[in-house]
Amino acid sequence: MDEYIYYNNLYDCYQKLLTEKQRNYFEDYYFSNLSLGEISENYHISRNAIYKQLQITKKKLTEYEQKLKLYEKKEKITNLVGKVSDRELKNKLEELI
């Protein structure tokens, strides 16, 4: 389950860097909870092709995070905002996140 949440969070950060096909397969699998078989039927390609594309997409998301660290930075900022006591400042920071 932690892996599932992790990749969803990475997807939120880096989805625009993926191809349309990768976004479609990822969203069908992770957000719509479709099986590989259901996705392969929808796109008229093999289950294995869907599986490979999902693995490639997860690898790309991981590589983007290793290089850019947007998710890591967002988590650090979120943690720091939680420690801010000034309510007005905290609200403004939360809007930026």
Gaussian input, Z-matrix of N, CA and C with variables (Angstrom, degrees):
# hf/3-21g

backbone

0 1
 N
 C     1     B1
 C     2     B2     1     A1
 N     3     B3     2     A2     1     D1
 C     4     B4     3     A3     2     D2
 C     5     B5     4     A4     3     D3
 N     6     B6     5     A5     4     D4
 C     7     B7     6     A6     5     D5
 C     8     B8     7     A7     6     D6
 N     9     B9     8     A8     7     D7
 C    10    B10     9     A9     8     D8
 C    11    B11    10    A10     9     D9
 N    12    B12    11    A11    10    D10
 C    13    B13    12    A12    11    D11
 C    14    B14    13    A13    12    D12
 N    15    B15    14    A14    13    D13
 C    16    B16    15    A15    14    D14
 C    17    B17    16    A16    15    D15
 N    18    B18    17    A17    16    D16
 C    19    B19    18    A18    17    D17
 C    20    B20    19    A19    18    D18
 N    21    B21    20    A20    19    D19
 C    22    B22    21    A21    20    D20
 C    23    B23    22    A22    21    D21
 N    24    B24    23    A23    22    D22
 C    25    B25    24    A24    23    D23
 C    26    B26    25    A25    24    D24
 N    27    B27    26    A26    25    D25
 C    28    B28    27    A27    26    D26
 C    29    B29    28    A28    27    D27
 N    30    B30    29    A29    28    D28
 C    31    B31    30    A30    29    D29
 C    32    B32    31    A31    30    D30
 N    33    B33    32    A32    31    D31
 C    34    B34    33    A33    32    D32
 C    35    B35    34    A34    33    D33
 N    36    B36    35    A35    34    D34
 C    37    B37    36    A36    35    D35
 C    38    B38    37    A37    36    D36
 N    39    B39    38    A38    37    D37
 C    40    B40    39    A39    38    D38
 C    41    B41    40    A40    39    D39
 N    42    B42    41    A41    40    D40
 C    43    B43    42    A42    41    D41
 C    44    B44    43    A43    42    D42
 N    45    B45    44    A44    43    D43
 C    46    B46    45    A45    44    D44
 C    47    B47    46    A46    45    D45
 N    48    B48    47    A47    46    D46
 C    49    B49    48    A48    47    D47
 C    50    B50    49    A49    48    D48
 N    51    B51    50    A50    49    D49
 C    52    B52    51    A51    50    D50
 C    53    B53    52    A52    51    D51
 N    54    B54    53    A53    52    D52
 C    55    B55    54    A54    53    D53
 C    56    B56    55    A55    54    D54
 N    57    B57    56    A56    55    D55
 C    58    B58    57    A57    56    D56
 C    59    B59    58    A58    57    D57
 N    60    B60    59    A59    58    D58
 C    61    B61    60    A60    59    D59
 C    62    B62    61    A61    60    D60
 N    63    B63    62    A62    61    D61
 C    64    B64    63    A63    62    D62
 C    65    B65    64    A64    63    D63
 N    66    B66    65    A65    64    D64
 C    67    B67    66    A66    65    D65
 C    68    B68    67    A67    66    D66
 N    69    B69    68    A68    67    D67
 C    70    B70    69    A69    68    D68
 C    71    B71    70    A70    69    D69
 N    72    B72    71    A71    70    D70
 C    73    B73    72    A72    71    D71
 C    74    B74    73    A73    72    D72
 N    75    B75    74    A74    73    D73
 C    76    B76    75    A75    74    D74
 C    77    B77    76    A76    75    D75
 N    78    B78    77    A77    76    D76
 C    79    B79    78    A78    77    D77
 C    80    B80    79    A79    78    D78
 N    81    B81    80    A80    79    D79
 C    82    B82    81    A81    80    D80
 C    83    B83    82    A82    81    D81
 N    84    B84    83    A83    82    D82
 C    85    B85    84    A84    83    D83
 C    86    B86    85    A85    84    D84
 N    87    B87    86    A86    85    D85
 C    88    B88    87    A87    86    D86
 C    89    B89    88    A88    87    D87
 N    90    B90    89    A89    88    D88
 C    91    B91    90    A90    89    D89
 C    92    B92    91    A91    90    D90
 N    93    B93    92    A92    91    D91
 C    94    B94    93    A93    92    D92
 C    95    B95    94    A94    93    D93
 N    96    B96    95    A95    94    D94
 C    97    B97    96    A96    95    D95
 C    98    B98    97    A97    96    D96
 N    99    B99    98    A98    97    D97
 C   100   B100    99    A99    98    D98
 C   101   B101   100   A100    99    D99
 N   102   B102   101   A101   100   D100
 C   103   B103   102   A102   101   D101
 C   104   B104   103   A103   102   D102
 N   105   B105   104   A104   103   D103
 C   106   B106   105   A105   104   D104
 C   107   B107   106   A106   105   D105
 N   108   B108   107   A107   106   D106
 C   109   B109   108   A108   107   D107
 C   110   B110   109   A109   108   D108
 N   111   B111   110   A110   109   D109
 C   112   B112   111   A111   110   D110
 C   113   B113   112   A112   111   D111
 N   114   B114   113   A113   112   D112
 C   115   B115   114   A114   113   D113
 C   116   B116   115   A115   114   D114
 N   117   B117   116   A116   115   D115
 C   118   B118   117   A117   116   D116
 C   119   B119   118   A118   117   D117
 N   120   B120   119   A119   118   D118
 C   121   B121   120   A120   119   D119
 C   122   B122   121   A121   120   D120
 N   123   B123   122   A122   121   D121
 C   124   B124   123   A123   122   D122
 C   125   B125   124   A124   123   D123
 N   126   B126   125   A125   124   D124
 C   127   B127   126   A126   125   D125
 C   128   B128   127   A127   126   D126
 N   129   B129   128   A128   127   D127
 C   130   B130   129   A129   128   D128
 C   131   B131   130   A130   129   D129
 N   132   B132   131   A131   130   D130
 C   133   B133   132   A132   131   D131
 C   134   B134   133   A133   132   D132
 N   135   B135   134   A134   133   D133
 C   136   B136   135   A135   134   D134
 C   137   B137   136   A136   135   D135
 N   138   B138   137   A137   136   D136
 C   139   B139   138   A138   137   D137
 C   140   B140   139   A139   138   D138
 N   141   B141   140   A140   139   D139
 C   142   B142   141   A141   140   D140
 C   143   B143   142   A142   141   D141
 N   144   B144   143   A143   142   D142
 C   145   B145   144   A144   143   D143
 C   146   B146   145   A145   144   D144
 N   147   B147   146   A146   145   D145
 C   148   B148   147   A147   146   D146
 C   149   B149   148   A148   147   D147
 N   150   B150   149   A149   148   D148
 C   151   B151   150   A150   149   D149
 C   152   B152   151   A151   150   D150
 N   153   B153   152   A152   151   D151
 C   154   B154   153   A153   152   D152
 C   155   B155   154   A154   153   D153
 N   156   B156   155   A155   154   D154
 C   157   B157   156   A156   155   D155
 C   158   B158   157   A157   156   D156
 N   159   B159   158   A158   157   D157
 C   160   B160   159   A159   158   D158
 C   161   B161   160   A160   159   D159
 N   162   B162   161   A161   160   D160
 C   163   B163   162   A162   161   D161
 C   164   B164   163   A163   162   D162
 N   165   B165   164   A164   163   D163
 C   166   B166   165   A165   164   D164
 C   167   B167   166   A166   165   D165
 N   168   B168   167   A167   166   D166
 C   169   B169   168   A168   167   D167
 C   170   B170   169   A169   168   D168
 N   171   B171   170   A170   169   D169
 C   172   B172   171   A171   170   D170
 C   173   B173   172   A172   171   D171
 N   174   B174   173   A173   172   D172
 C   175   B175   174   A174   173   D173
 C   176   B176   175   A175   174   D174
 N   177   B177   176   A176   175   D175
 C   178   B178   177   A177   176   D176
 C   179   B179   178   A178   177   D177
 N   180   B180   179   A179   178   D178
 C   181   B181   180   A180   179   D179
 C   182   B182   181   A181   180   D180
 N   183   B183   182   A182   181   D181
 C   184   B184   183   A183   182   D182
 C   185   B185   184   A184   183   D183
 N   186   B186   185   A185   184   D184
 C   187   B187   186   A186   185   D185
 C   188   B188   187   A187   186   D186
 N   189   B189   188   A188   187   D187
 C   190   B190   189   A189   188   D188
 C   191   B191   190   A190   189   D189
 N   192   B192   191   A191   190   D190
 C   193   B193   192   A192   191   D191
 C   194   B194   193   A193   192   D192
 N   195   B195   194   A194   193   D193
 C   196   B196   195   A195   194   D194
 C   197   B197   196   A196   195   D195
 N   198   B198   197   A197   196   D196
 C   199   B199   198   A198   197   D197
 C   200   B200   199   A199   198   D198
 N   201   B201   200   A200   199   D199
 C   202   B202   201   A201   200   D200
 C   203   B203   202   A202   201   D201
 N   204   B204   203   A203   202   D202
 C   205   B205   204   A204   203   D203
 C   206   B206   205   A205   204   D204
 N   207   B207   206   A206   205   D205
 C   208   B208   207   A207   206   D206
 C   209   B209   208   A208   207   D207
 N   210   B210   209   A209   208   D208
 C   211   B211   210   A210   209   D209
 C   212   B212   211   A211   210   D210
 N   213   B213   212   A212   211   D211
 C   214   B214   213   A213   212   D212
 C   215   B215   214   A214   213   D213
 N   216   B216   215   A215   214   D214
 C   217   B217   216   A216   215   D215
 C   218   B218   217   A217   216   D216
 N   219   B219   218   A218   217   D217
 C   220   B220   219   A219   218   D218
 C   221   B221   220   A220   219   D219
 N   222   B222   221   A221   220   D220
 C   223   B223   222   A222   221   D221
 C   224   B224   223   A223   222   D222
 N   225   B225   224   A224   223   D223
 C   226   B226   225   A225   224   D224
 C   227   B227   226   A226   225   D225
 N   228   B228   227   A227   226   D226
 C   229   B229   228   A228   227   D227
 C   230   B230   229   A229   228   D228
 N   231   B231   230   A230   229   D229
 C   232   B232   231   A231   230   D230
 C   233   B233   232   A232   231   D231
 N   234   B234   233   A233   232   D232
 C   235   B235   234   A234   233   D233
 C   236   B236   235   A235   234   D234
 N   237   B237   236   A236   235   D235
 C   238   B238   237   A237   236   D236
 C   239   B239   238   A238   237   D237
 N   240   B240   239   A239   238   D238
 C   241   B241   240   A240   239   D239
 C   242   B242   241   A241   240   D240
 N   243   B243   242   A242   241   D241
 C   244   B244   243   A243   242   D242
 C   245   B245   244   A244   243   D243
 N   246   B246   245   A245   244   D244
 C   247   B247   246   A246   245   D245
 C   248   B248   247   A247   246   D246
 N   249   B249   248   A248   247   D247
 C   250   B250   249   A249   248   D248
 C   251   B251   250   A250   249   D249
 N   252   B252   251   A251   250   D250
 C   253   B253   252   A252   251   D251
 C   254   B254   253   A253   252   D252
 N   255   B255   254   A254   253   D253
 C   256   B256   255   A255   254   D254
 C   257   B257   256   A256   255   D255
 N   258   B258   257   A257   256   D256
 C   259   B259   258   A258   257   D257
 C   260   B260   259   A259   258   D258
 N   261   B261   260   A260   259   D259
 C   262   B262   261   A261   260   D260
 C   263   B263   262   A262   261   D261
 N   264   B264   263   A263   262   D262
 C   265   B265   264   A264   263   D263
 C   266   B266   265   A265   264   D264
 N   267   B267   266   A266   265   D265
 C   268   B268   267   A267   266   D266
 C   269   B269   268   A268   267   D267
 N   270   B270   269   A269   268   D268
 C   271   B271   270   A270   269   D269
 C   272   B272   271   A271   270   D270
 N   273   B273   272   A272   271   D271
 C   274   B274   273   A273   272   D272
 C   275   B275   274   A274   273   D273
 N   276   B276   275   A275   274   D274
 C   277   B277   276   A276   275   D275
 C   278   B278   277   A277   276   D276
 N   279   B279   278   A278   277   D277
 C   280   B280   279   A279   278   D278
 C   281   B281   280   A280   279   D279
 N   282   B282   281   A281   280   D280
 C   283   B283   282   A282   281   D281
 C   284   B284   283   A283   282   D282
 N   285   B285   284   A284   283   D283
 C   286   B286   285   A285   284   D284
 C   287   B287   286   A286   285   D285
 N   288   B288   287   A287   286   D286
 C   289   B289   288   A288   287   D287
 C   290   B290   289   A289   288   D288

   B1=1.4513
   B2=1.5299
   B3=1.3385
   B4=1.4593
   B5=1.5224
   B6=1.3316
   B7=1.4642
   B8=1.5261
   B9=1.3043
   B10=1.4653
   B11=1.5373
   B12=1.3080
   B13=1.4679
   B14=1.5231
   B15=1.3238
   B16=1.4627
   B17=1.5257
   B18=1.3297
   B19=1.4642
   B20=1.5290
   B21=1.3070
   B22=1.4641
   B23=1.5292
   B24=1.3287
   B25=1.4604
   B26=1.5255
   B27=1.3336
   B28=1.4580
   B29=1.5286
   B30=1.3202
   B31=1.4575
   B32=1.5316
   B33=1.3173
   B34=1.4693
   B35=1.5275
   B36=1.3276
   B37=1.4667
   B38=1.5251
   B39=1.3313
   B40=1.4619
   B41=1.5264
   B42=1.3008
   B43=1.4649
   B44=1.5272
   B45=1.3096
   B46=1.4695
   B47=1.5296
   B48=1.3180
   B49=1.4607
   B50=1.5314
   B51=1.3146
   B52=1.4626
   B53=1.5261
   B54=1.3261
   B55=1.4635
   B56=1.5273
   B57=1.3051
   B58=1.4693
   B59=1.5329
   B60=1.3198
   B61=1.4562
   B62=1.5290
   B63=1.3182
   B64=1.4685
   B65=1.5310
   B66=1.3230
   B67=1.4662
   B68=1.5254
   B69=1.3142
   B70=1.4683
   B71=1.5277
   B72=1.3297
   B73=1.4667
   B74=1.5239
   B75=1.3397
   B76=1.4642
   B77=1.5284
   B78=1.3161
   B79=1.4671
   B80=1.5196
   B81=1.3319
   B82=1.4706
   B83=1.5240
   B84=1.3049
   B85=1.4676
   B86=1.5311
   B87=1.3349
   B88=1.4590
   B89=1.5245
   B90=1.3181
   B91=1.4555
   B92=1.5223
   B93=1.3310
   B94=1.4655
   B95=1.5160
   B96=1.3410
   B97=1.4681
   B98=1.5334
   B99=1.3335
   B100=1.4562
   B101=1.5244
   B102=1.3138
   B103=1.4647
   B104=1.5216
   B105=1.3310
   B106=1.4626
   B107=1.5262
   B108=1.3271
   B109=1.4581
   B110=1.5177
   B111=1.3250
   B112=1.4683
   B113=1.5235
   B114=1.3239
   B115=1.4639
   B116=1.5243
   B117=1.3285
   B118=1.4683
   B119=1.5287
   B120=1.3207
   B121=1.4676
   B122=1.5265
   B123=1.3190
   B124=1.4683
   B125=1.5270
   B126=1.3443
   B127=1.4589
   B128=1.5323
   B129=1.3190
   B130=1.4626
   B131=1.5226
   B132=1.3390
   B133=1.4628
   B134=1.5278
   B135=1.3052
   B136=1.4656
   B137=1.5325
   B138=1.3230
   B139=1.4723
   B140=1.5299
   B141=1.3362
   B142=1.4616
   B143=1.5315
   B144=1.3202
   B145=1.4676
   B146=1.5307
   B147=1.3204
   B148=1.4697
   B149=1.5295
   B150=1.3312
   B151=1.4672
   B152=1.5342
   B153=1.3177
   B154=1.4664
   B155=1.5232
   B156=1.3289
   B157=1.4622
   B158=1.5338
   B159=1.3136
   B160=1.4698
   B161=1.5252
   B162=1.3263
   B163=1.4582
   B164=1.5260
   B165=1.3225
   B166=1.4658
   B167=1.5255
   B168=1.3114
   B169=1.4646
   B170=1.5228
   B171=1.3176
   B172=1.4682
   B173=1.5303
   B174=1.3203
   B175=1.4654
   B176=1.5237
   B177=1.3321
   B178=1.4660
   B179=1.5279
   B180=1.3241
   B181=1.4652
   B182=1.5216
   B183=1.3265
   B184=1.4636
   B185=1.5220
   B186=1.3290
   B187=1.4644
   B188=1.5284
   B189=1.3222
   B190=1.4651
   B191=1.5255
   B192=1.2998
   B193=1.4678
   B194=1.5250
   B195=1.3188
   B196=1.4665
   B197=1.5232
   B198=1.3265
   B199=1.4601
   B200=1.5250
   B201=1.3258
   B202=1.4613
   B203=1.5310
   B204=1.3146
   B205=1.4745
   B206=1.5293
   B207=1.3196
   B208=1.4702
   B209=1.5189
   B210=1.3342
   B211=1.4616
   B212=1.5274
   B213=1.3171
   B214=1.4685
   B215=1.5268
   B216=1.3309
   B217=1.4655
   B218=1.5242
   B219=1.3248
   B220=1.4635
   B221=1.5298
   B222=1.3313
   B223=1.4615
   B224=1.5275
   B225=1.3053
   B226=1.4713
   B227=1.5253
   B228=1.3256
   B229=1.4646
   B230=1.5231
   B231=1.3250
   B232=1.4698
   B233=1.5257
   B234=1.3228
   B235=1.4648
   B236=1.5236
   B237=1.3335
   B238=1.4641
   B239=1.5251
   B240=1.3138
   B241=1.4701
   B242=1.5174
   B243=1.3194
   B244=1.4586
   B245=1.5225
   B246=1.3065
   B247=1.4692
   B248=1.5243
   B249=1.3302
   B250=1.4655
   B251=1.5232
   B252=1.3269
   B253=1.4689
   B254=1.5277
   B255=1.3182
   B256=1.4551
   B257=1.5330
   B258=1.3266
   B259=1.4694
   B260=1.5305
   B261=1.3124
   B262=1.4607
   B263=1.5303
   B264=1.3172
   B265=1.4579
   B266=1.5317
   B267=1.3143
   B268=1.4602
   B269=1.5309
   B270=1.3134
   B271=1.4690
   B272=1.5351
   B273=1.3215
   B274=1.4622
   B275=1.5201
   B276=1.3115
   B277=1.4644
   B278=1.5133
   B279=1.3242
   B280=1.4587
   B281=1.5295
   B282=1.3035
   B283=1.4652
   B284=1.5253
   B285=1.3223
   B286=1.4601
   B287=1.5210
   B288=1.3046
   B289=1.4745
   B290=1.4913
   A1=111.44
   A2=117.28
   A3=119.81
   A4=111.35
   A5=116.77
   A6=121.16
   A7=109.89
   A8=116.28
   A9=122.25
   A10=110.19
   A11=116.53
   A12=121.81
   A13=110.51
   A14=116.17
   A15=120.89
   A16=110.76
   A17=117.09
   A18=119.53
   A19=112.10
   A20=117.41
   A21=119.52
   A22=110.63
   A23=116.16
   A24=119.76
   A25=111.80
   A26=116.34
   A27=119.40
   A28=110.26
   A29=115.97
   A30=120.30
   A31=110.77
   A32=116.54
   A33=120.04
   A34=111.11
   A35=116.25
   A36=120.13
   A37=113.38
   A38=116.66
   A39=120.15
   A40=115.62
   A41=118.80
   A42=120.47
   A43=113.43
   A44=117.44
   A45=120.24
   A46=112.39
   A47=117.51
   A48=121.46
   A49=112.05
   A50=116.79
   A51=121.88
   A52=110.21
   A53=115.23
   A54=119.20
   A55=109.18
   A56=115.75
   A57=120.32
   A58=110.66
   A59=116.55
   A60=121.66
   A61=110.63
   A62=117.05
   A63=120.69
   A64=110.83
   A65=116.46
   A66=119.99
   A67=110.75
   A68=117.04
   A69=120.85
   A70=111.45
   A71=116.48
   A72=120.15
   A73=110.99
   A74=116.09
   A75=120.46
   A76=110.42
   A77=116.94
   A78=120.78
   A79=111.38
   A80=116.77
   A81=119.17
   A82=110.98
   A83=116.81
   A84=120.90
   A85=112.02
   A86=116.55
   A87=120.06
   A88=114.11
   A89=118.61
   A90=120.28
   A91=112.80
   A92=116.63
   A93=120.16
   A94=112.55
   A95=116.09
   A96=122.52
   A97=112.20
   A98=116.85
   A99=120.84
   A100=108.99
   A101=115.97
   A102=120.43
   A103=109.30
   A104=115.37
   A105=119.68
   A106=110.22
   A107=116.34
   A108=121.33
   A109=112.37
   A110=116.23
   A111=119.91
   A112=111.35
   A113=116.22
   A114=119.79
   A115=109.83
   A116=116.42
   A117=119.25
   A118=111.14
   A119=117.29
   A120=120.24
   A121=111.15
   A122=116.50
   A123=120.65
   A124=112.61
   A125=116.51
   A126=120.49
   A127=112.95
   A128=116.60
   A129=122.74
   A130=112.81
   A131=115.08
   A132=120.69
   A133=108.09
   A134=117.41
   A135=121.05
   A136=111.86
   A137=113.81
   A138=120.29
   A139=109.31
   A140=115.22
   A141=120.30
   A142=111.23
   A143=116.92
   A144=120.67
   A145=110.52
   A146=116.69
   A147=120.87
   A148=109.66
   A149=115.83
   A150=121.00
   A151=110.15
   A152=117.03
   A153=121.07
   A154=111.24
   A155=116.82
   A156=119.89
   A157=111.68
   A158=116.87
   A159=119.78
   A160=110.80
   A161=117.40
   A162=120.65
   A163=110.84
   A164=116.56
   A165=121.05
   A166=110.24
   A167=116.49
   A168=121.07
   A169=111.00
   A170=117.23
   A171=120.35
   A172=110.44
   A173=116.55
   A174=120.19
   A175=110.28
   A176=117.20
   A177=120.68
   A178=111.22
   A179=116.67
   A180=120.09
   A181=110.75
   A182=115.93
   A183=120.99
   A184=110.77
   A185=117.01
   A186=120.79
   A187=111.43
   A188=116.54
   A189=119.36
   A190=110.65
   A191=116.46
   A192=120.01
   A193=110.67
   A194=117.81
   A195=120.42
   A196=111.34
   A197=116.36
   A198=120.54
   A199=112.90
   A200=117.13
   A201=121.03
   A202=114.14
   A203=116.60
   A204=123.09
   A205=113.72
   A206=117.23
   A207=120.18
   A208=111.88
   A209=116.74
   A210=119.59
   A211=111.04
   A212=116.59
   A213=120.56
   A214=111.07
   A215=116.07
   A216=120.36
   A217=111.45
   A218=116.09
   A219=119.92
   A220=110.44
   A221=116.58
   A222=120.48
   A223=111.44
   A224=117.09
   A225=120.97
   A226=110.82
   A227=116.08
   A228=120.24
   A229=110.14
   A230=116.97
   A231=120.95
   A232=110.85
   A233=116.30
   A234=120.16
   A235=111.85
   A236=116.51
   A237=120.09
   A238=111.50
   A239=116.58
   A240=120.37
   A241=110.04
   A242=117.37
   A243=121.12
   A244=112.92
   A245=116.43
   A246=121.27
   A247=113.43
   A248=116.40
   A249=120.69
   A250=108.83
   A251=116.24
   A252=119.58
   A253=112.94
   A254=118.28
   A255=121.69
   A256=108.79
   A257=116.71
   A258=122.09
   A259=112.54
   A260=117.06
   A261=120.31
   A262=110.59
   A263=116.69
   A264=121.02
   A265=110.39
   A266=116.02
   A267=120.74
   A268=110.76
   A269=117.71
   A270=121.86
   A271=111.18
   A272=116.25
   A273=119.47
   A274=111.74
   A275=116.98
   A276=120.88
   A277=111.73
   A278=117.54
   A279=121.31
   A280=111.60
   A281=117.24
   A282=120.94
   A283=110.92
   A284=116.90
   A285=121.14
   A286=112.23
   A287=116.01
   A288=120.02
   A289=107.64
   D1=-37.43
   D2=178.89
   D3=-62.06
   D4=-38.53
   D5=178.37
   D6=-63.51
   D7=-41.03
   D8=179.58
   D9=-59.79
   D10=-47.35
   D11=179.65
   D12=-66.14
   D13=-40.91
   D14=-179.66
   D15=-59.51
   D16=-49.05
   D17=-178.85
   D18=-68.16
   D19=-32.39
   D20=174.85
   D21=-64.03
   D22=-41.00
   D23=178.41
   D24=-66.86
   D25=-40.46
   D26=176.86
   D27=-63.99
   D28=-39.75
   D29=178.84
   D30=-60.18
   D31=-40.49
   D32=177.78
   D33=-58.25
   D34=-36.87
   D35=-178.32
   D36=-78.85
   D37=-38.06
   D38=-166.75
   D39=-119.23
   D40=10.48
   D41=-174.27
   D42=-57.39
   D43=-33.48
   D44=-177.96
   D45=-70.34
   D46=-12.77
   D47=178.28
   D48=-89.62
   D49=-6.13
   D50=-179.77
   D51=-93.67
   D52=159.95
   D53=175.42
   D54=-73.93
   D55=163.52
   D56=178.66
   D57=-60.22
   D58=-41.88
   D59=179.20
   D60=-60.86
   D61=-44.87
   D62=179.19
   D63=-63.46
   D64=-41.74
   D65=178.19
   D66=-63.00
   D67=-43.94
   D68=-179.47
   D69=-60.97
   D70=-50.01
   D71=-179.19
   D72=-62.58
   D73=-43.90
   D74=-179.20
   D75=-61.85
   D76=-47.54
   D77=-178.84
   D78=-65.03
   D79=-40.41
   D80=177.79
   D81=-62.02
   D82=-42.41
   D83=-176.30
   D84=-76.56
   D85=-49.31
   D86=-173.18
   D87=-88.39
   D88=-33.54
   D89=-176.88
   D90=-97.61
   D91=-41.59
   D92=-179.39
   D93=-90.02
   D94=-6.16
   D95=176.35
   D96=58.94
   D97=36.47
   D98=176.83
   D99=-83.80
   D100=148.22
   D101=176.88
   D102=-77.67
   D103=166.43
   D104=177.00
   D105=-59.49
   D106=-39.15
   D107=178.86
   D108=-62.89
   D109=-43.17
   D110=179.05
   D111=-64.73
   D112=-42.15
   D113=179.54
   D114=-65.66
   D115=-42.55
   D116=-178.97
   D117=-63.69
   D118=-35.65
   D119=175.89
   D120=-66.38
   D121=-41.98
   D122=-178.81
   D123=-62.69
   D124=-35.46
   D125=-176.01
   D126=-105.58
   D127=1.05
   D128=177.31
   D129=57.80
   D130=43.45
   D131=173.51
   D132=-134.49
   D133=171.04
   D134=-174.13
   D135=-72.85
   D136=156.58
   D137=175.64
   D138=-59.89
   D139=-39.47
   D140=-178.85
   D141=-62.12
   D142=-38.74
   D143=178.49
   D144=-64.49
   D145=-41.01
   D146=177.33
   D147=-63.31
   D148=-46.95
   D149=-179.88
   D150=-57.52
   D151=-47.23
   D152=-179.50
   D153=-61.78
   D154=-42.73
   D155=179.39
   D156=-64.40
   D157=-38.29
   D158=176.94
   D159=-64.98
   D160=-38.88
   D161=178.10
   D162=-66.66
   D163=-41.36
   D164=177.10
   D165=-62.90
   D166=-41.86
   D167=179.86
   D168=-64.06
   D169=-44.79
   D170=178.20
   D171=-62.48
   D172=-39.48
   D173=178.52
   D174=-64.07
   D175=-43.72
   D176=178.38
   D177=-61.71
   D178=-44.74
   D179=179.21
   D180=-59.09
   D181=-42.48
   D182=179.10
   D183=-64.51
   D184=-43.15
   D185=179.23
   D186=-63.98
   D187=-41.78
   D188=177.66
   D189=-60.69
   D190=-42.18
   D191=-179.87
   D192=-66.90
   D193=-39.80
   D194=178.89
   D195=-61.82
   D196=-35.21
   D197=-177.75
   D198=-85.95
   D199=-43.26
   D200=-172.15
   D201=-99.12
   D202=-29.78
   D203=177.42
   D204=56.52
   D205=33.49
   D206=179.64
   D207=-66.05
   D208=-42.70
   D209=-179.83
   D210=-65.84
   D211=-43.11
   D212=178.77
   D213=-60.59
   D214=-44.04
   D215=179.62
   D216=-65.71
   D217=-39.38
   D218=178.90
   D219=-62.77
   D220=-41.87
   D221=178.45
   D222=-63.17
   D223=-42.09
   D224=178.88
   D225=-63.70
   D226=-43.78
   D227=179.57
   D228=-64.67
   D229=-42.27
   D230=178.54
   D231=-59.64
   D232=-42.53
   D233=178.30
   D234=-64.27
   D235=-40.61
   D236=178.62
   D237=-66.62
   D238=-40.34
   D239=179.23
   D240=-61.10
   D241=-34.83
   D242=178.73
   D243=-63.82
   D244=-21.34
   D245=-178.88
   D246=-94.22
   D247=-6.49
   D248=-179.33
   D249=-75.18
   D250=131.25
   D251=-178.03
   D252=-94.48
   D253=-24.34
   D254=178.48
   D255=-71.94
   D256=112.63
   D257=-173.51
   D258=-62.24
   D259=-41.98
   D260=-179.04
   D261=-65.06
   D262=-45.37
   D263=177.94
   D264=-63.06
   D265=-42.17
   D266=-179.73
   D267=-61.10
   D268=-43.62
   D269=178.96
   D270=-62.52
   D271=-41.71
   D272=179.63
   D273=-66.70
   D274=-39.52
   D275=176.94
   D276=-66.11
   D277=-40.33
   D278=179.23
   D279=-64.55
   D280=-32.25
   D281=176.58
   D282=-64.87
   D283=-33.78
   D284=-179.87
   D285=-72.90
   D286=-29.21
   D287=-179.11
   D288=-78.83

